[in-house]
Amino acid sequence: MFDRSQLMKGTLEGCILLIIGRETTYGYEIMEKLIQYGFSGIREGTIYPLLVRLEKKQLIASEYRISPLGPSRKYYHLTDSGRKTAEEFSAAWQDISQAVERILDRGE
């Protein structure tokens, strides 16, 4: 049986960087966007540890902002290193996805 979790781990980190790179955002909103893009089954328990890891790697930084709907929210934005890593992920993903598509198209 194929283990999707290993494939998802690195992919999610890169996708989270790309989402944060588009606009400063918070954890729940990131999760909702991932679900909208087709990452079904994503849970907060998956997203928040990844955000902590990305912040420890100094790829993202955070700040608390007042929320009109309740307690303050932790908003994330990319660091310069995070922006570079997002670009590298995007280029690598293009190469990998094209290679996989060529294999799938040939029925191999």
N, C-alpha and C positions, 0 to 999 in steps of 0.2 A: 504494500500500500504506500502511496506517495505521501511524504510528510510536507504538507503545505506550510507548516509553521516556520521551517528553516528558510524557505523561499520568501515568506512574508517579512521576516525580521529585518533584513537589510533593505528590502524594498520599501517598507513602511518608514524607516528612518529617512531615506531619500525623499519620499513623497511628502513627509512632514516638513522637511526643509524647504521643498518647493512651495508648499502651501503658505508657510510662514514668510517666505520670500516675496510673496505677492502682496501681503498686508500683515500688519501686526495683529495678532489674534490670540485667543485663549484656548485652553485644552478642549473644552466641550465643543466649541465651534470647529476645531480641527477634526475631532471625531465625526461630527455631523458632515463635514465636507468630504471626508474619506468615504463615508457611507453613501453620499450622493454620487461619488465617482465610481461606486461599485464594489468597495471593500466591505462586503457584508460580514456581519458577525464581529465587527470591531467594538470593543468595550473600553470603558474608561480605564479599567485595570490593565489594558494593553498600552494605551496612549501615554498615561502619566509616567510610567517608568521610562519610556522612550524619551520623553521630554526632559526628565531628570538626567538621563545619560547624555543627551545632546547638550544640555547646559553644562554638565561636568567637563565635556570635551571642548567647551567654549565655542560651540558652533551656533548656539542661540543664547540670548540674554533675556532677562525678564524684569518686569516691574509690575507692581500692584496698582490697579486703577479702581476708582469708585464705580460701582455698578448701580444703575437706577433700579435694578430688580432685586437687590439684596446685598450680600457681603461683597467686599472688593474682590476683583478677579485678577489672576496673574496673567498678564499679557506677555507674549513672546515676540521677539524680533531676531533677525539674523545678525550675526556678527560678520565682520569681513571674512573671517575664516569659514563661517557657515555659508556665506554667499559663494565662495570659491568651491566648497565641497558640494553645494547644490548644483553648480555648473558641471563639476566633474561627474556627479551622479547622473545628470541628464545625458551627458555625452556617452558615458558607459552604458546606460540603459538603452540608448539608441542602437549602439553596436550590438549588444546582447539580444535585444528584441528582434532586430533585423536578421541576425543569425538563426534564431529560433524559428522565425517566420519562414525563412528559406528551407529549413528542415521540414517544417510542417507542410509547406506547399509541395514538397517533393514526396510526401507520404513516407518519409523514412522514419 
